[in-house]
Amino acid sequence: MPTLESVKQQLEQIPPELLHHVELFLKNLHEDRAGQEPENLLEKLSSYAIAEDDLPNDLAEHHDHYLYGTPKHQGVGSPVTVYNDMSLA
């Protein structure tokens, strides 16, 4: 864990024109954490979770469609089927 002295030494090496970024970061960090219990990583990640009911039933099969807008593939001849039928030998 860094000590106050090591942080001060690192601050002295930052170019003066970038110090305002450090000041803004420290201000935001302090404001975000003021009066809050420290949260662990799992709690932080769970705040981004989507309810399972809100997801399409075919999300795994057609993830490219939902992420990038590509057409959904259907049955034999689909990109996935063609790739799986190809011999890699």
LUMKOL-71109 format. One line per 2 residues: number of its first residue (from 1); their letters; for each residue y, x, z of C-alpha. Coordinates in nm, 4 decimals, padded with zeros to 6 digits. Each point is the difference from the previous one (the first is absolute). Layout:
! LUMKOL-71109
NUM> A> Y:X:Z ~ ... $
! end
This chain:
! LUMKOL-71109
1> MP> 00.0000:00.0000:00.0000 ~ 00.3376:00.1439:-00.0948 $
3> TL> 00.2363:00.0975:00.2753 ~ 00.3711:-00.0704:00.0058 $
5> ES> 00.0662:00.3669:-00.0692 ~ -00.2235:00.0044:-00.3097 $
7> VK> 00.1728:-00.3122:-00.1325 ~ 00.3399:00.1600:00.0585 $
9> QQ> -00.1107:00.3104:-00.1868 ~ -00.1131:-00.2104:-00.2941 $
11> LE> 00.3301:-00.1894:00.0004 ~ 00.1907:00.3270:-00.0225 $
13> QI> -00.1829:00.0793:-00.3244 ~ 00.0960:-00.3264:-00.1728 $
15> PP> 00.2830:00.0369:-00.2509 ~ 00.3191:-00.1614:00.1339 $
17> EL> 00.0207:-00.2442:-00.2927 ~ -00.3357:-00.1519:00.1065 $
19> LH> 00.0782:-00.0457:00.3678 ~ 00.1318:-00.3532:-00.0566 $
21> HV> -00.3537:-00.0998:-00.1111 ~ -00.1424:00.1348:00.3244 $
23> EL> 00.2638:-00.1834:00.2009 ~ -00.0758:-00.3292:-00.1778 $
25> FL> -00.3731:00.0499:00.0535 ~ 00.0468:00.0627:00.3720 $
27> KN> 00.2315:-00.2991:00.0344 ~ -00.2476:-00.2308:-00.1778 $
29> LH> -00.2899:00.1397:00.1999 ~ 00.1808:-00.0643:00.3252 $
31> ED> 00.1063:-00.3531:-00.1002 ~ -00.3492:-00.0908:-00.1237 $
33> RA> -00.1669:00.1158:00.3202 ~ 00.2572:-00.1244:00.2513 $
35> GQ> -00.1630:-00.2343:00.2492 ~ -00.3373:00.0011:-00.1719 $
37> EP> -00.3368:00.1049:00.1237 ~ -00.1414:00.2771:-00.2152 $
39> EN> -00.2406:-00.1487:-00.2542 ~ -00.3049:00.1743:-00.1287 $
41> LL> -00.0825:00.0459:-00.3669 ~ -00.2445:-00.2905:-00.0095 $
43> EK> 00.2624:-00.2419:00.1320 ~ 00.2518:00.1263:-00.2545 $
45> LS> -00.2465:-00.0380:-00.2889 ~ -00.1086:-00.3463:00.1108 $
47> SY> 00.3554:-00.1250:-00.0499 ~ -00.0500:00.0554:-00.3753 $
49> AI> -00.3328:-00.1852:-00.0171 ~ -00.0398:-00.3021:-00.2267 $
51> AE> -00.1964:-00.3019:00.1137 ~ -00.3361:-00.0201:-00.1748 $
53> DD> 00.0720:-00.3630:-00.0961 ~ 00.3007:00.1154:-00.2043 $
55> LP> -00.2085:00.2209:-00.2329 ~ -00.1705:-00.1093:-00.3234 $
57> ND> -00.3797:-00.0292:00.0098 ~ -00.0414:00.2391:-00.2942 $
59> LA> 00.2391:00.2701:00.1248 ~ -00.2602:00.2784:00.0061 $
61> EH> -00.1305:-00.0784:-00.3486 ~ 00.3429:-00.0460:-00.1601 $
63> HD> 00.2202:00.2306:00.2079 ~ 00.1593:00.1510:-00.3139 $
65> HY> 00.1123:-00.3478:-00.1022 ~ 00.1636:-00.0634:00.3368 $
67> LY> 00.1521:00.3469:00.0346 ~ 00.1085:00.0762:-00.3570 $
69> GT> -00.0183:-00.3299:-00.1888 ~ -00.2815:00.1045:-00.2339 $
71> PK> -00.2134:-00.2822:-00.1451 ~ -00.2980:-00.1077:00.2077 $
73> HQ> -00.3300:00.1196:-00.1498 ~ -00.2851:-00.2478:-00.0367 $
75> GV> -00.3760:00.0537:-00.0281 ~ -00.1835:00.2163:-00.2567 $
77> GS> 00.2231:00.2286:-00.2004 ~ 00.2586:00.0295:00.2727 $
79> PV> 00.1349:00.3495:00.0666 ~ -00.2084:00.0248:00.3170 $
81> TV> -00.3215:-00.1145:-00.1705 ~ 00.0518:00.2327:-00.2993 $
83> YN> 00.0600:00.2967:00.2266 ~ -00.3075:-00.0757:00.2091 $
85> DM> -00.2176:-00.0299:-00.3140 ~ 00.1108:00.3388:-00.1351 $
87> SL> -00.2354:00.2946:00.0435 ~ 00.1689:00.2994:00.1544 $
89> A> -00.2851:00.2362:-00.0954 $
! end
